[in-house]
Amino acid sequence: MNAIQKTNLVINFSLSPQDSLMLKGIAICAMLWHHLFTTAEYGNFVLFLGGLGKVCVAIFLFASGYGLYVQYNKLNLSPTKEGVKVGVIFLVKRFVKFYVNYWVVFIIFVPIGVFVFGRTLNQPYGESVNLFKHFIFDVLGVQGFHSYNITWWFNKLIILLYLLFPLLFFLIKRLPWMTLLGLLVVLRFGNHFDLLNANIELSVWLFPFALGMFWASKTDILNVLSQKLNKYLFLSISVVFLLGFVWIRTHNIIPHWSATRIDGFLTLSIALFVITYIRNTKYLNMILTYFGKHSINIYMVHTFIFYYWFKGFISSFQHPVVQFLVLLFVCLIISTTLEFVKTKCGIYKLQNQLISRFNQ
């Protein structure tokens, strides 16, 4: 085997921005299927895939944790006043990007929901409550499962994880294996108490987020290992792990280790499959990357389309694959339109101006 052929068999375990987009593309497809098919109306296999689609949350968190770790690590911060300042600015920038995306969707879709489709604020927030207070919480993204759009519960989760990120970075940087073991304990027993009174299963979702950070911290070691082992061995391992964790997830083989508690491990096997196979598959790579670019917008708006506003239209298509494709197509059109509006209205320009102010 010559040098070129040998190089082709070496895997780069570092996730590129495109790899992360592919993961998010898989996640958003899993999310749509999960939300569309939660009953056995279309058969047990469709329902099985619908339940499995919940892994979308762990995939998004894994990719976010990985990206944050890589970017934060590049800052090479020292434990000084200036280092703390730079770290705070890093988080503020993340929040600016998050809220710009979220508020654009909120400002457009909530009024349409209230005044066009008649879904009043009382329906998600409850009767005889302080609507103004809950509305402000919703604007801030911390309303949880009582958000105007129920799937926006994820906003509260990612906000909390952003806030916890510096602590997790510190721990994983210095005590990676002990931190991961500690989070496994939290994953196992965290259901007995509500971490930070968040009501969003923070104990479950901390692990996949930290696992992405852990992967980012160990890519150099993995890349050295890749030079010694055959690429196709890693591909085989990823497939075996993927099928194995799906089986464990759905069959409750290990007591207290099933469903979403397995999703961090399942995500790890999916990420491994992406870098050993999908990364080198031209058209699938392109399609998933495209979906990944629109994944945030699709996450933000898809529930309005298939559940709140046009439930009858989506369900009028009898075949589940057709329903999925129609919803995906509609969401992509909306996302493309949102990106056009944000560009033409100077939203991104404003976002960049806000971010640049923190660099001064």
C-alpha positions as a Markdown table, in Angstrom:
| # | Residue | x | y | z |
|---|---|---|---|---|
| 1 | Met | 0.0 | 0.0 | 0.0 |
| 2 | Asn | 1.5 | 3.3 | -1.0 |
| 3 | Ala | 1.6 | 6.5 | 1.1 |
| 4 | Ile | -1.5 | 8.1 | -0.6 |
| 5 | Gln | -3.6 | 5.0 | 0.0 |
| 6 | Lys | -2.5 | 4.8 | 3.6 |
| 7 | Thr | -3.4 | 8.4 | 4.1 |
| 8 | Asn | -6.9 | 7.8 | 2.8 |
| 9 | Leu | -7.5 | 5.2 | 5.5 |
| 10 | Val | -6.7 | 7.7 | 8.3 |
| 11 | Ile | -9.6 | 9.3 | 10.0 |
| 12 | Asn | -9.6 | 12.8 | 11.3 |
| 13 | Phe | -11.7 | 12.7 | 14.5 |
| 14 | Ser | -12.0 | 16.4 | 14.7 |
| 15 | Leu | -15.4 | 17.5 | 13.7 |
| 16 | Ser | -15.3 | 20.2 | 11.1 |
| 17 | Pro | -18.0 | 22.9 | 10.8 |
| 18 | Gln | -19.4 | 20.8 | 7.9 |
| 19 | Asp | -19.4 | 17.6 | 10.1 |
| 20 | Ser | -21.4 | 19.5 | 12.8 |
| 21 | Leu | -23.9 | 20.7 | 10.2 |
| 22 | Met | -24.3 | 17.1 | 9.0 |
| 23 | Leu | -25.0 | 16.0 | 12.6 |
| 24 | Lys | -27.6 | 18.9 | 12.9 |
| 25 | Gly | -29.1 | 17.8 | 9.6 |
| 26 | Ile | -29.6 | 14.3 | 11.0 |
| 27 | Ala | -31.0 | 15.8 | 14.2 |
| 28 | Ile | -33.6 | 18.0 | 12.5 |
| 29 | Cys | -34.8 | 15.1 | 10.4 |
| 30 | Ala | -35.1 | 13.0 | 13.5 |
| 31 | Met | -36.9 | 15.8 | 15.3 |
| 32 | Leu | -39.5 | 16.2 | 12.5 |
| 33 | Trp | -40.2 | 12.4 | 12.4 |
| 34 | His | -40.3 | 12.3 | 16.2 |
| 35 | His | -42.9 | 15.1 | 16.5 |
| 36 | Leu | -45.0 | 13.8 | 13.5 |
| 37 | Phe | -45.4 | 10.2 | 14.6 |
| 38 | Thr | -46.0 | 9.6 | 18.2 |
| 39 | Thr | -48.9 | 7.1 | 17.9 |
| 40 | Ala | -49.2 | 3.7 | 16.2 |
| 41 | Glu | -51.6 | 5.0 | 13.6 |
| 42 | Tyr | -49.1 | 4.3 | 10.8 |
| 43 | Gly | -47.8 | 1.1 | 12.2 |
| 44 | Asn | -45.3 | 0.0 | 14.9 |
| 45 | Phe | -42.2 | 0.6 | 12.8 |
| 46 | Val | -43.1 | 4.2 | 12.1 |
| 47 | Leu | -43.9 | 4.6 | 15.8 |
| 48 | Phe | -40.6 | 3.0 | 16.7 |
| 49 | Leu | -38.7 | 5.5 | 14.5 |
| 50 | Gly | -40.7 | 8.3 | 16.0 |
| 51 | Gly | -39.6 | 7.4 | 19.5 |
| 52 | Leu | -36.0 | 7.0 | 18.4 |
| 53 | Gly | -36.2 | 10.4 | 16.9 |
| 54 | Lys | -36.0 | 11.9 | 20.4 |
| 55 | Val | -32.2 | 11.4 | 20.0 |
| 56 | Cys | -32.3 | 14.8 | 18.1 |
| 57 | Val | -32.0 | 16.6 | 21.4 |
| 58 | Ala | -28.8 | 14.8 | 22.4 |
| 59 | Ile | -27.3 | 15.3 | 18.9 |
| 60 | Phe | -27.9 | 19.0 | 19.0 |
| 61 | Leu | -26.3 | 19.2 | 22.5 |
| 62 | Phe | -23.4 | 17.1 | 21.5 |
| 63 | Ala | -22.6 | 19.3 | 18.5 |
| 64 | Ser | -23.1 | 22.5 | 20.6 |
| 65 | Gly | -20.8 | 21.2 | 23.3 |
| 66 | Tyr | -18.1 | 20.2 | 20.8 |
| 67 | Gly | -18.2 | 23.6 | 19.0 |
| 68 | Leu | -18.2 | 25.6 | 22.2 |
| 69 | Tyr | -15.2 | 23.7 | 23.6 |
| 70 | Val | -13.2 | 24.1 | 20.4 |
| 71 | Gln | -13.9 | 27.9 | 20.2 |
| 72 | Tyr | -13.4 | 28.5 | 23.9 |
| 73 | Asn | -10.2 | 26.5 | 24.0 |
| 74 | Lys | -8.7 | 28.6 | 21.2 |
| 75 | Leu | -8.9 | 31.6 | 23.5 |
| 76 | Asn | -6.3 | 30.0 | 25.8 |
| 77 | Leu | -7.6 | 32.0 | 28.7 |
| 78 | Ser | -5.6 | 32.6 | 31.9 |
| 79 | Pro | -7.2 | 32.7 | 35.4 |
| 80 | Thr | -6.9 | 36.5 | 35.5 |
| 81 | Lys | -9.3 | 39.4 | 35.5 |
| 82 | Glu | -8.7 | 39.9 | 31.8 |
| 83 | Gly | -9.2 | 36.2 | 31.1 |
| 84 | Val | -12.5 | 36.2 | 33.0 |
| 85 | Lys | -13.6 | 39.2 | 31.0 |
| 86 | Val | -12.8 | 37.5 | 27.7 |
| 87 | Gly | -14.7 | 34.4 | 28.8 |
| 88 | Val | -17.7 | 36.5 | 29.7 |
| 89 | Ile | -17.6 | 38.2 | 26.3 |
| 90 | Phe | -17.4 | 34.8 | 24.6 |
| 91 | Leu | -20.7 | 33.8 | 26.3 |
| 92 | Val | -22.4 | 37.1 | 25.6 |
| 93 | Lys | -21.7 | 36.7 | 21.9 |
| 94 | Arg | -23.3 | 33.3 | 22.0 |
| 95 | Phe | -26.4 | 34.7 | 23.7 |
| 96 | Val | -26.5 | 37.6 | 21.1 |
| 97 | Lys | -26.6 | 35.1 | 18.2 |
| 98 | Phe | -29.2 | 32.9 | 20.0 |
| 99 | Tyr | -31.6 | 35.7 | 20.9 |
| 100 | Val | -31.3 | 37.4 | 17.4 |
| 101 | Asn | -32.5 | 34.1 | 15.8 |
| 102 | Tyr | -35.1 | 33.5 | 18.4 |
| 103 | Trp | -36.6 | 37.0 | 18.6 |
| 104 | Val | -37.0 | 37.2 | 14.8 |
| 105 | Val | -39.1 | 34.1 | 14.8 |
| 106 | Phe | -40.9 | 35.1 | 18.0 |
| 107 | Ile | -41.8 | 38.6 | 16.7 |
| 108 | Ile | -43.2 | 37.1 | 13.4 |
| 109 | Phe | -44.9 | 33.9 | 14.5 |
| 110 | Val | -46.4 | 34.7 | 17.9 |
| 111 | Pro | -48.5 | 37.6 | 16.6 |
| 112 | Ile | -49.6 | 35.5 | 13.6 |
| 113 | Gly | -50.6 | 32.7 | 15.9 |
| 114 | Val | -52.6 | 35.1 | 18.2 |
| 115 | Phe | -54.3 | 37.3 | 15.7 |
| 116 | Val | -54.6 | 35.1 | 12.6 |
| 117 | Phe | -55.0 | 31.6 | 14.0 |
| 118 | Gly | -56.6 | 32.6 | 17.4 |
| 119 | Arg | -54.2 | 30.8 | 19.6 |
| 120 | Thr | -54.2 | 33.1 | 22.6 |
| 121 | Leu | -51.5 | 33.5 | 25.2 |
| 122 | Asn | -53.8 | 31.8 | 27.8 |
| 123 | Gln | -53.6 | 28.5 | 26.0 |
| 124 | Pro | -49.9 | 27.9 | 26.6 |
| 125 | Tyr | -49.5 | 30.1 | 29.7 |
| 126 | Gly | -52.7 | 29.0 | 31.5 |
| 127 | Glu | -55.8 | 30.7 | 32.8 |
| 128 | Ser | -55.8 | 33.2 | 35.8 |
| 129 | Val | -52.0 | 33.8 | 35.5 |
| 130 | Asn | -49.9 | 36.9 | 35.1 |
| 131 | Leu | -49.8 | 36.9 | 31.3 |
| 132 | Phe | -47.2 | 39.7 | 31.2 |
| 133 | Lys | -44.8 | 37.9 | 33.4 |
| 134 | His | -45.1 | 34.6 | 31.4 |
| 135 | Phe | -44.8 | 36.6 | 28.1 |
| 136 | Ile | -41.5 | 38.2 | 29.3 |
| 137 | Phe | -40.2 | 34.8 | 30.4 |
| 138 | Asp | -41.1 | 33.5 | 27.0 |
| 139 | Val | -39.3 | 36.4 | 25.3 |
| 140 | Leu | -36.3 | 35.5 | 27.4 |
| 141 | Gly | -36.6 | 31.9 | 26.3 |
| 142 | Val | -37.0 | 30.5 | 29.9 |
| 143 | Gln | -40.7 | 29.6 | 29.8 |
| 144 | Gly | -39.9 | 25.9 | 29.3 |
| 145 | Phe | -42.7 | 23.6 | 28.4 |
| 146 | His | -45.2 | 26.4 | 28.8 |
| 147 | Ser | -43.7 | 28.4 | 26.0 |
| 148 | Tyr | -46.1 | 29.7 | 23.3 |
| 149 | Asn | -44.5 | 27.0 | 21.1 |
| 150 | Ile | -44.1 | 23.9 | 23.3 |
| 151 | Thr | -40.9 | 22.8 | 21.5 |
| 152 | Trp | -39.2 | 26.0 | 22.6 |
| 153 | Trp | -38.6 | 24.2 | 25.9 |
| 154 | Phe | -35.2 | 23.5 | 24.4 |
| 155 | Asn | -34.4 | 27.2 | 24.6 |
| 156 | Lys | -34.4 | 27.1 | 28.4 |
| 157 | Leu | -32.2 | 24.0 | 28.3 |
| 158 | Ile | -29.6 | 25.5 | 26.0 |
| 159 | Ile | -29.5 | 28.8 | 28.0 |
| 160 | Leu | -28.8 | 26.9 | 31.2 |
| 161 | Leu | -26.1 | 24.8 | 29.5 |
| 162 | Tyr | -24.5 | 28.0 | 28.1 |
| 163 | Leu | -24.3 | 29.4 | 31.7 |
| 164 | Leu | -22.9 | 26.1 | 33.0 |
| 165 | Phe | -20.4 | 25.8 | 30.1 |
| 166 | Pro | -17.4 | 27.6 | 31.8 |
| 167 | Leu | -17.6 | 25.3 | 34.8 |
| 168 | Leu | -17.9 | 22.2 | 32.6 |
| 169 | Phe | -15.0 | 23.5 | 30.5 |
| 170 | Phe | -12.8 | 23.9 | 33.6 |
| 171 | Leu | -13.7 | 20.4 | 34.8 |
| 172 | Ile | -13.2 | 18.6 | 31.5 |
| 173 | Lys | -10.0 | 20.5 | 30.8 |
| 174 | Arg | -8.5 | 19.4 | 34.1 |
| 175 | Leu | -10.4 | 16.2 | 35.2 |
| 176 | Pro | -12.0 | 14.9 | 32.0 |
| 177 | Trp | -12.5 | 11.2 | 33.1 |
| 178 | Met | -13.7 | 12.1 | 36.6 |
| 179 | Thr | -16.1 | 14.7 | 35.2 |
| 180 | Leu | -17.6 | 12.3 | 32.7 |
| 181 | Leu | -18.0 | 9.7 | 35.5 |
| 182 | Gly | -19.6 | 12.2 | 37.7 |
| 183 | Leu | -22.1 | 13.2 | 35.0 |
| 184 | Leu | -22.9 | 9.5 | 34.5 |
| 185 | Val | -23.8 | 9.3 | 38.1 |
| 186 | Val | -26.0 | 12.4 | 37.7 |
| 187 | Leu | -27.5 | 10.8 | 34.6 |
| 188 | Arg | -28.4 | 7.7 | 36.6 |
| 189 | Phe | -29.7 | 9.3 | 39.7 |
| 190 | Gly | -30.6 | 12.8 | 38.6 |
| 191 | Asn | -34.3 | 11.9 | 38.2 |
| 192 | His | -34.6 | 11.9 | 42.0 |
| 193 | Phe | -34.2 | 15.6 | 42.1 |
| 194 | Asp | -34.7 | 18.5 | 39.8 |
| 195 | Leu | -31.4 | 20.1 | 39.1 |
| 196 | Leu | -31.6 | 23.9 | 39.3 |
| 197 | Asn | -35.4 | 23.5 | 39.5 |
| 198 | Ala | -35.4 | 23.6 | 35.7 |
| 199 | Asn | -38.2 | 21.1 | 35.0 |
| 200 | Ile | -36.5 | 20.1 | 31.7 |
| 201 | Glu | -34.5 | 17.0 | 32.8 |
| 202 | Leu | -31.3 | 18.9 | 33.0 |
| 203 | Ser | -29.7 | 15.8 | 34.7 |
| 204 | Val | -30.3 | 13.8 | 31.5 |
| 205 | Trp | -29.1 | 16.4 | 29.0 |
| 206 | Leu | -25.9 | 17.5 | 30.8 |
| 207 | Phe | -24.2 | 14.3 | 29.7 |
| 208 | Pro | -24.5 | 14.5 | 25.9 |
| 209 | Phe | -23.5 | 18.2 | 26.0 |
| 210 | Ala | -20.4 | 17.4 | 28.1 |
| 211 | Leu | -19.7 | 14.3 | 25.9 |
| 212 | Gly | -19.3 | 16.6 | 22.9 |
| 213 | Met | -16.9 | 18.7 | 25.0 |
| 214 | Phe | -15.0 | 15.6 | 26.0 |
| 215 | Trp | -14.7 | 14.4 | 22.4 |
| 216 | Ala | -13.3 | 17.8 | 21.5 |
| 217 | Ser | -10.7 | 17.5 | 24.2 |
| 218 | Lys | -9.5 | 14.1 | 23.1 |
| 219 | Thr | -9.4 | 14.4 | 19.3 |
| 220 | Asp | -5.6 | 14.5 | 19.2 |
| 221 | Ile | -5.4 | 11.2 | 21.0 |
| 222 | Leu | -8.1 | 9.7 | 18.7 |
| 223 | Asn | -6.2 | 10.9 | 15.6 |
| 224 | Val | -3.1 | 9.2 | 16.8 |
| 225 | Leu | -5.1 | 6.0 | 17.4 |
| 226 | Ser | -6.6 | 6.3 | 13.9 |
| 227 | Gln | -3.1 | 6.1 | 12.3 |
| 228 | Lys | -2.6 | 2.6 | 13.9 |
| 229 | Leu | -6.0 | 1.1 | 13.2 |
| 230 | Asn | -7.9 | 0.5 | 9.9 |
| 231 | Lys | -10.6 | 3.0 | 8.9 |
| 232 | Tyr | -13.0 | 0.2 | 8.2 |
| 233 | Leu | -12.6 | -1.1 | 11.7 |
| 234 | Phe | -13.9 | 2.2 | 13.0 |
| 235 | Leu | -16.7 | 2.1 | 10.5 |
| 236 | Ser | -17.7 | -1.4 | 11.7 |
| 237 | Ile | -17.5 | -0.3 | 15.3 |
| 238 | Ser | -19.7 | 2.7 | 14.6 |
| 239 | Val | -22.4 | 0.5 | 13.0 |
| 240 | Val | -22.2 | -2.1 | 15.8 |
| 241 | Phe | -22.4 | 0.6 | 18.5 |
| 242 | Leu | -25.2 | 2.3 | 16.6 |
| 243 | Leu | -27.3 | -0.8 | 16.4 |
| 244 | Gly | -26.4 | -1.9 | 19.9 |
| 245 | Phe | -27.4 | 1.4 | 21.5 |
| 246 | Val | -30.6 | 1.5 | 19.6 |
| 247 | Trp | -31.4 | -2.0 | 20.9 |
| 248 | Ile | -30.5 | -1.1 | 24.5 |
| 249 | Arg | -32.4 | 2.2 | 24.2 |
| 250 | Thr | -35.7 | 0.6 | 23.1 |
| 251 | His | -35.7 | -2.7 | 25.1 |
| 252 | Asn | -34.8 | -1.6 | 28.6 |
| 253 | Ile | -32.1 | -4.3 | 28.8 |
| 254 | Ile | -30.2 | -2.5 | 31.6 |
| 255 | Pro | -32.4 | -1.3 | 34.5 |
| 256 | His | -32.6 | 2.5 | 34.6 |
| 257 | Trp | -30.6 | 2.8 | 31.4 |
| 258 | Ser | -33.0 | 3.2 | 28.5 |
| 259 | Ala | -34.7 | 5.8 | 26.4 |
| 260 | Thr | -33.1 | 9.3 | 26.6 |
| 261 | Arg | -30.5 | 8.1 | 29.1 |
| 262 | Ile | -28.8 | 6.2 | 26.3 |
| 263 | Asp | -29.0 | 9.0 | 23.8 |
| 264 | Gly | -25.5 | 10.4 | 24.6 |
| 265 | Phe | -24.0 | 7.1 | 23.7 |
| 266 | Leu | -26.2 | 6.7 | 20.7 |
| 267 | Thr | -25.2 | 10.2 | 19.5 |
| 268 | Leu | -21.5 | 9.2 | 19.9 |
| 269 | Ser | -22.0 | 6.3 | 17.6 |
| 270 | Ile | -23.9 | 8.5 | 15.1 |
| 271 | Ala | -21.0 | 11.0 | 15.2 |
| 272 | Leu | -18.6 | 8.2 | 14.5 |
| 273 | Phe | -20.7 | 7.0 | 11.6 |
| 274 | Val | -20.7 | 10.5 | 10.2 |
| 275 | Ile | -16.9 | 10.9 | 10.2 |
| 276 | Thr | -16.2 | 7.3 | 8.9 |
| 277 | Tyr | -18.9 | 7.1 | 6.2 |
| 278 | Ile | -21.2 | 10.1 | 5.6 |
| 279 | Arg | -18.3 | 12.6 | 5.5 |
| 280 | Asn | -17.1 | 10.8 | 2.3 |
| 281 | Thr | -20.5 | 10.3 | 0.7 |
| 282 | Lys | -20.9 | 13.2 | -1.6 |
| 283 | Tyr | -24.6 | 13.7 | -2.1 |
| 284 | Leu | -25.7 | 12.6 | 1.4 |
| 285 | Asn | -23.0 | 14.9 | 2.8 |
| 286 | Met | -24.4 | 17.8 | 0.7 |
| 287 | Ile | -28.1 | 17.1 | 1.6 |
| 288 | Leu | -27.5 | 16.8 | 5.4 |
| 289 | Thr | -25.2 | 19.9 | 5.4 |
| 290 | Tyr | -28.0 | 21.9 | 3.7 |
| 291 | Phe | -30.5 | 20.7 | 6.3 |
| 292 | Gly | -28.1 | 21.5 | 9.0 |
| 293 | Lys | -27.7 | 25.1 | 7.9 |
| 294 | His | -31.5 | 25.5 | 8.3 |
| 295 | Ser | -31.9 | 23.4 | 11.4 |
| 296 | Ile | -32.2 | 26.2 | 13.9 |
| 297 | Asn | -35.0 | 27.9 | 11.9 |
| 298 | Ile | -36.8 | 24.5 | 11.3 |
| 299 | Tyr | -36.6 | 23.8 | 15.0 |
| 300 | Met | -38.1 | 27.2 | 15.8 |
| 301 | Val | -41.0 | 27.0 | 13.4 |
| 302 | His | -42.0 | 23.5 | 12.5 |
| 303 | Thr | -44.5 | 23.0 | 15.3 |
| 304 | Phe | -46.5 | 26.0 | 14.1 |
| 305 | Ile | -46.9 | 24.4 | 10.7 |
| 306 | Phe | -47.7 | 20.8 | 11.5 |
| 307 | Tyr | -49.5 | 21.2 | 14.8 |
| 308 | Tyr | -50.9 | 24.6 | 15.6 |
| 309 | Trp | -51.8 | 26.0 | 12.2 |
| 310 | Phe | -52.0 | 23.4 | 9.4 |
| 311 | Lys | -52.4 | 20.1 | 11.2 |
| 312 | Gly | -55.1 | 19.0 | 8.8 |
| 313 | Phe | -53.1 | 19.8 | 5.7 |
| 314 | Ile | -50.0 | 17.8 | 6.8 |
| 315 | Ser | -52.0 | 14.9 | 8.0 |
| 316 | Ser | -54.0 | 14.8 | 4.8 |
| 317 | Phe | -51.1 | 13.1 | 3.1 |
| 318 | Gln | -51.6 | 9.4 | 4.0 |
| 319 | His | -48.1 | 8.1 | 3.8 |
| 320 | Pro | -45.8 | 9.0 | 6.7 |
| 321 | Val | -42.8 | 9.6 | 4.4 |
| 322 | Val | -44.8 | 12.0 | 2.3 |
| 323 | Gln | -46.0 | 13.8 | 5.4 |
| 324 | Phe | -42.4 | 14.1 | 6.6 |
| 325 | Leu | -41.1 | 15.4 | 3.2 |
| 326 | Val | -44.0 | 17.9 | 2.9 |
| 327 | Leu | -43.3 | 19.3 | 6.3 |
| 328 | Leu | -39.5 | 19.4 | 5.6 |
| 329 | Phe | -40.1 | 21.2 | 2.3 |
| 330 | Val | -42.4 | 23.8 | 3.8 |
| 331 | Cys | -40.0 | 24.4 | 6.7 |
| 332 | Leu | -37.1 | 24.8 | 4.3 |
| 333 | Ile | -39.1 | 27.4 | 2.3 |
| 334 | Ile | -39.9 | 29.3 | 5.5 |
| 335 | Ser | -36.3 | 29.1 | 6.7 |
| 336 | Thr | -35.0 | 30.4 | 3.4 |
| 337 | Thr | -37.5 | 33.3 | 3.5 |
| 338 | Leu | -36.5 | 34.1 | 7.1 |
| 339 | Glu | -32.8 | 34.2 | 6.1 |
| 340 | Phe | -33.7 | 36.5 | 3.2 |
| 341 | Val | -35.7 | 38.8 | 5.4 |
| 342 | Lys | -32.9 | 38.9 | 8.1 |
| 343 | Thr | -30.4 | 39.8 | 5.4 |
| 344 | Lys | -32.5 | 42.4 | 3.6 |
| 345 | Cys | -33.6 | 44.0 | 6.9 |
| 346 | Gly | -30.1 | 44.3 | 8.2 |
| 347 | Ile | -30.6 | 41.9 | 11.1 |
| 348 | Tyr | -27.3 | 40.2 | 10.6 |
| 349 | Lys | -25.6 | 43.5 | 10.2 |
| 350 | Leu | -27.0 | 44.6 | 13.5 |
| 351 | Gln | -26.0 | 41.3 | 15.1 |
| 352 | Asn | -22.4 | 41.7 | 13.9 |
| 353 | Gln | -22.3 | 45.3 | 15.1 |
| 354 | Leu | -23.5 | 44.2 | 18.6 |
| 355 | Ile | -20.9 | 41.5 | 18.6 |
| 356 | Ser | -18.1 | 43.8 | 17.4 |
| 357 | Arg | -18.8 | 46.2 | 20.3 |
| 358 | Phe | -17.8 | 43.5 | 22.8 |
| 359 | Asn | -14.4 | 43.2 | 21.0 |
| 360 | Gln | -13.5 | 46.8 | 21.7 |
